[in-house]
Amino acid sequence: MKQQPVFEPASAAGRPSNPPTVVSSIDDLSEAQRAMCDDLLSHLAEANMATVNNATLERRRARLWARVFNDWDTDCRIKPPTEIEPRERFPKIKRPNPGLTMEQMRRRAMAHWNRGEIQRVSQHNIELVVYWARRRIVREIRVALVVAHPSIFTRQHWLIIPGEEDVAELVPLVKSEEFVREYGWATEETIGSLRHVEI
């Protein structure tokens, strides 16, 4: 039997009439709650040079909440994300490989750097968005409990969730074209090949 979302039905005040004390799965969220971080998904996509549309939004929501509730529930501590790893130096080609043309070597070097940069930046940004999403859902539950049971949950400081949301903390992914131009590799053929190795 499919579990009913614990946030339904909503009270007249717009909060659940019988809110849960612990949420541990996307199945515990109503449709409205599942969409509560859509703005974060939009900012994440912009930073990671991805595209969010109606066809991909539902899938991205599911992935986000899967990460949020991975070995975590709203009774657990919200750990802040780790610092982003430093960027690798862009590779320089010192001598040619006998089996490859210079153009092929440039493409390989750029593709390798792109893969590492995509992993480094996207992983950091995802961890940051997961952290914010956890803060949002915990605060939502606490507010709902205060509204539903004001005589029990009366501590105002309980509603304060440490940490702030600042989308400027999301690290923008840097395309390798910028480094290509810096090193004088900016041929039209090379630039065109880069479009096929990004996200």
N, C-alpha and C positions, 0 to 999 in steps of 0.2 A: 504493500500500500504506500502510495506517495505521501510523504510528509507535507503537511500544510505549513505555509510560511508563518513563522511565529509573530510577525508584525501585523497580522490581519486578525480580526477586522480593526479598523482605525476608530478611535473615539471621535466625538464631535470636536474635540480640540485639535484634531489632526494627529494625535499620537495613539499608539496601540492601547486598547483597553486592558489588556493583560500582557504587558511586555515581559520578555524573557530576562533572566539575570545573566545568562551566558549564551553566546552565539558562536557556533563552531563550524558552520558550513554555509555555502551559498544557498542550500536548501532551506536554511533558516531565515532567509531574507525575502521580503515581498518584492514585487516588480519595481516599485518605487525605490526601495532600498538598493536594489541591484544597480540602479542607474545613478546613485548618489555620487559616484566618482567619475562620471562621464567627462566632466571638465578636465579632470586630471589626465584621463586617457588622451584627450585632445592635446593638452600641453606636452604629454609624453611623446605623442606621435610627431609633433612639430620639432621637438628637440632631437628625436632619433631619425628624422627624415622619413617617416612612414606616413601612410595614408589611412585615415579612419573615415569610413562611409557607412551607409546603412547595411551594406552587405557584410562588413567586417566588424561592426561595433559589437554585436552580440557575442561573437567569438572572442573579441578582446576583453569584454566584460568577464566572460567565464574564466579566461586565463588570469586576469587580475585577481579575482576572488579566490581562485585556486591557489595562487601565491599567498594571498592574505591569510588564508586558513591552513596553509601548509605548516603542520606541527605547531599550530597556534590557535587559541580561542580568546574570546574577550575577557577571560579571567586571567590571562597571562600578561606578563610585562611586555610593554612595547619597546623593543630595542631600536635605537636609532641606527641608521645605515652607517656603514664604514666609509672611510675616506676613499675617494676615487684614486686608483693607481695612476702613477705618472705616465705621460704619453711617451711612446717609444720615439727614438730619433728616426727621422725619415731616412731610408737606406740610400747609400750612394753606390753607384756601380763603378768599381775601380778598374776592372778589366773584363773583357768579354768572355763569355762561355763559348767554346768552339762549336757547340751544337746548337746555339741560339743566335738569332740576330739581335742587334742592340735594341730594336723595337720590342721584340719578345721579352728580353730581359727587363726592360722598363715596365712592361705590362705585369710581369710576374712580381716584380718588386712592389708595384703599386697595389696589386691585388692582395699580396701578403700583408702589407701595411693596413689596407682598408679592413681586412678581416679582423685584425687585432684591435683596430680602433673602434670598429662596430661593437665588438665584444666588450671592450673596456667601458665605453660610454653608455651603451644601452643597458648593461648590467647595473651600473651605478644609478642610472635614471629610474630603472624599474624598482630597485631597492628603495629609492626615495619615495616613489609613488605608493608602493606597498606600505611603507611607514605612515604616510599621510592617510591612506585609506583605513588603516587600523585605528588611527586616532579618531577619525570621523565616526566609525561604527561604534567605538567604545563610548564616545560622547553622546551619540544618538541613543544608545541603550540607557545611559545614565539619566539623560533628560527625560526619556520616556518613563523611567521608574519614578522619578521625582514627581512628574505630572500625575501618574497613576496612583502613587502612594505617598502623598506629601507628608503625612504624619510619620512615615517611617524614614523616608529619604529626605532629610531636611538640611544636610550639610552642604553649604554653598561651595566650599572648596573642593568637594567631591566632583563637581562638574568641570573643574579646571583640569584639562589634559595637558601635561607638559609638552613643550615644543610648538613650533610655528610652521605654517605653510608659506613658502616663498618659492614660486615657480621659477624665479631667477636662479635658484640653486640647481635646476636641471642643466646639465652640461650639453651644449649643442654639439652635434656630430660635425666634425670638420672634414669636408671633402678633400680628397688627395689632389684635386686640380690645383689647389692653392700651392701645394708643395711642388707640383709639377712645373708650374710657372716659375717658382723660385729657383729651381734647378735647371731651367731652360729646356724642359722636356715638352713644352706645350705645342706639340704638333696636333693638327686636327685629328689624325688617326688615333693618337694616344688618348686625347681628351675624349673622343668618341667611345673608346674601349672602356673607359672608367664608368660610364653610365650603366654598364652591365655587371659591375661588381659591387655596387652599393646596395643598400637595403632594398 
